[in-house]
């Protein structure tokens, strides 16, 4: 009888463990600074006129988040980049720009010069307890002053730089980029093994609509282990748009898988590893009336976050 009772109690304990729900949310401390370092590496392969063109790229950046105010529903943070860098390996050239880099030629090293002017500048971020970005303020004012004091370049070149900087660091781009890292929590409490979904739009040099399914895999050493699978689709373009001197439109789609470690006490992402695979076609025309050139493209990448 004692053995039967022990088995029943063990069974009840297992059921209770499985039924336990977890409220995965942010629990940031006022006055504390949280940090993240992100490294994205990608390989882009295009086929053009029967030839394969391969471009390798690595982008790295560090950020600090100082919690200025905690309310019942949200957090007000001061955010700044602590480092920025990019490396590119192309068929005819290699380039590397890093914040803190000694500027030898202000024209050649203009990207490093821009990184130096961006790093250390503070903007404001308001997050709710589930990581959704309520607002980003102050970033556009920072970007407005970035091109001041740069070497004399043509107005066309200045506009090109301005467009590139805004597409990567403008308010909309920063909002979407931050939200991809923070707005990952379920709206309701979940069991281990339970799933939830999020739909987001990521905009940088390309726009992707993302439908992501998350699952709470386990709890290990005071850390939530979460995995996710995303479907990425670039919205179909009805018409050609002028970019980089040519008319183009894209048809791209792919998937991404991710493993995330979230500290239970704070809700802060301790580590994250994501793999992306994207493929499709870019359609180009040199002029509005020219024949369409189809360029197959494949993108493979990884994004790693640590703190």
N, C-alpha and C positions, 0 to 999 in steps of 0.2 A: 504493500500500500504506500509506504514511504517513497519507493521508487516511482510509482505512478504519479504521486503528488509532485515530486521533483520535476518530472517530465512536463506535467501540466504547467507548473510555474515557469519553467524555461520557455515553453511555447508562448505563454502569455507575455513574458518579457520580450521575446523576439517580436511579437505583434506590436507591443507598445513602442519598441525601438523603430520599427518600420513605419508606424503611424505618426511618429513625431514630425512636426512641421517646423521649418526654419524660415525666419523672416530675414532674408538676405538684403541688407540695406547699408548705407553709409552711416558711420558713427564717428565722425571726425571731431577732433578736440580743438576748441578755440585757442588760438595762439600758437598752434603747432604747425610746423612746415613738413609737408609730404613731398616726396620726390619721385620722379620717374625718368628712366632713360629708355629711348626707343631707337631700335636699329631696323631699317627696312632694306633688304637686299632683293634685287629683282634682275631677271634676265629677259630681255625682249628680243624675239627673233622674228624678222620680217623676210618675206620673199619678194624680190623686186627684179623684174626682167630675168627670171630664172636663177638669180643669185640670192644666197642667204646672207642677210645682214644681221649681225648679232651685237646687241648693246647690253653691257652690264652696268648696273647702277647700285650704289649704296648710299643711303641717307641716314644720318644719325642726328639725334637731338636729345638734350636734357632739359627738364622743366622742374620748377619749384612751385608748390602751391602752399601759400600761407593762409591759414584759416583766420579771417579777420572777425567774423561774426557768425554765431550759430543761432538760428531761430527754431521755432517749433517744426517748421516744414522745410527749411533750406539752409544752405551755407553760402556765405559771401567770402570769396577768396581773392587774394592778390596773386597773380600768376606771372611768371617770367621765364623766358628761355635762358638756360645757363650755358648752352653750347649748341652749335648748329654746324653741320658739315655735309658735303656731298662729294662722291667720287663717280666718275663716268669713264667707262672704257669702250670706245667706239672704234670702228674700223680704221679711221684716219687720224684719230686723236685720243689722248687721255687727258682728263681734267680732274683736278682736286681742289676744292675750296673748303676752308675750315675757319670758324670763328677763332680769333686769337692769332690767326696767321699774319706774319709780317708781310705788309703790302709793298711789293717791289714796283709794280706797274698798276696804277689805279684803273686803267682801262682793262687790262688783261685780268686783273684780280678783282673786278668789280663785284662779283658775287660774294667773295670773302669780305669785301668792304661793306656790303649790305648786311651780311651776317653779323659783323662787328657792331653795326649800328642798331641791329635788332636785339641782340643778346643783352640782357640786363634791364630792358625796358619793361615796366610793369603794366599789366592790364587787369581788368576785373572780370571775375567769373562768378555767376550765381548758379548753384546746383541744388536740385531737390534731393530728398533722402534716397531716391531710387537712381540717382546719377543722371537724370535728365537735365540738360542745360537750359536754364530759364533765360539767361541773357549773357552776352559777352560785350563788354564796353571798354572803350579806350584803345582798342587795337587799331582802328582806322586812323585815329589821331597819330599813333606811332608810325604807321605806314606813310602818312602824308609827309612826314619829315624825313623819310628814309632817303629820298632822292636829292634832298637839299645838300649842297656841298660836294656832290659827286662831280667827277670830271665832265667837261663839256662834251656832250654827244649830240647827235642829231635828234630832232624832236621825235622822229619815227622810232629811233632806238630807245629813247626815254619812255615813250608810250609802251613799247614792247616790254621793257623791264617792269614798268608799272603794272601792266596786265599780268605778267608772270608772278610778281610778288603778291598781288591781290588774290590771284587764283590759289596760291599756296598758303598765304598768311592773312588774308582778309577775314572779316568778321564771320561771313558765312562758312568759309573753308575751315576756320578754327573751330567754330561751333560744331560742325559735322564731324571733324576729326576727333575732338575731345569726347563727343557723345558716343562715338564708336567704342571708346575705351571705358567710359563710365556708365553709360545707360544700358547695362547688361543684366540688371537684376529683375526678378519677377515682381509683378505688381502685388501678388498674393504670396503668403507663406507656402513653401513646397516641401514635399518629402524627398528623401534620397531616391533617385531614379525618376523623379518627376520632371517634365519638360515644360518650357514656355517659349513664346516666340516674340520677336521684335522685327519691325520693318523700319529701315532707315534709308536715307539717300546720302551717298558719299560723293562729294564734288571736289575735284582738284583739277588736274589737266584733263581728266575725263569724268563723266558722271556715271555712277552705278547705283541702281536700286538694289538694296540688299534685303533679303528675307532670311532671318537667322533663327534657328531653333537651338535653344540651350537645354542642358540637362545637368542637374546636380548629381554628380557621379558618387562622391563620397566626402567624408570629413576626415582629415588627417592632420594631427598636430596643430589644432586650433586654426586650421585653414580649410575653407571650402574648395573642393576640386570641381570645377565646372568645365564642361566641354561644349563646343558649339559647331554647327554646320551651317554654312551660308550659301545661298544661291545668289549670284551676282549677274545682273543684266543691265547693259547699257541701253537706255531708252532708244528705240529706233528713231533715227532722224529722217524726217520727211524731205529735207532739202539740204543742199550742200552749203557749208559755211566756210568763210575765208579764215584760214589759220596758217600762220608761218608762211605766208606767200602763196598758198595753194587752196583750192576749194576742196573740202573733204567732208566725209561723214563716216560714221562707224557703226558696225554691227558686231558687238562683242558680248560674250557671256562666260560664266565660269563658276567655280566653287571655291570655298575657303573652309578650312577646318582649324579649330583653335582649342588649346587647353589653357585654362585660366586658374590661377591660384589667388584666392581672395582671403585676406586676413579677417577672421571672424570678428575680432574686437573692434576694428576700425572700418571694415568694408573696403579697405584700400587694396587695389590689385598689387600683389607682391611680385608676381611673374606671369608672363603670358607668351605663348608661342603659337604663331599662326602660319599656315601654309596656304598660298593662293595659286590657282591655276585658271588662266583666262585665255580664250582663243576666239578667233573670228576674223573679220575682214575690215580693212580700211579702204574706202573708195575715194579716189582723188581725181581732180581735173585741174589742169594748169590754168585754164580759163573757163568761163561759164559755158562756152560753146565747144570746148575740147571733148575728146572721147574720154570715157571713164576708165581709169586704171584701177584694177583690183589688187590690193596688197594683203595677202594672208598674214596674220599676226598671232604669235603665241607669247604669253607672259607667264612666267613662273616666279614666285616670290615668297619670301618669309618675312615676318615681322615679329621681333622679339622685344618684350618689355621687361625691365628689371628695375629695382629701386634699392 
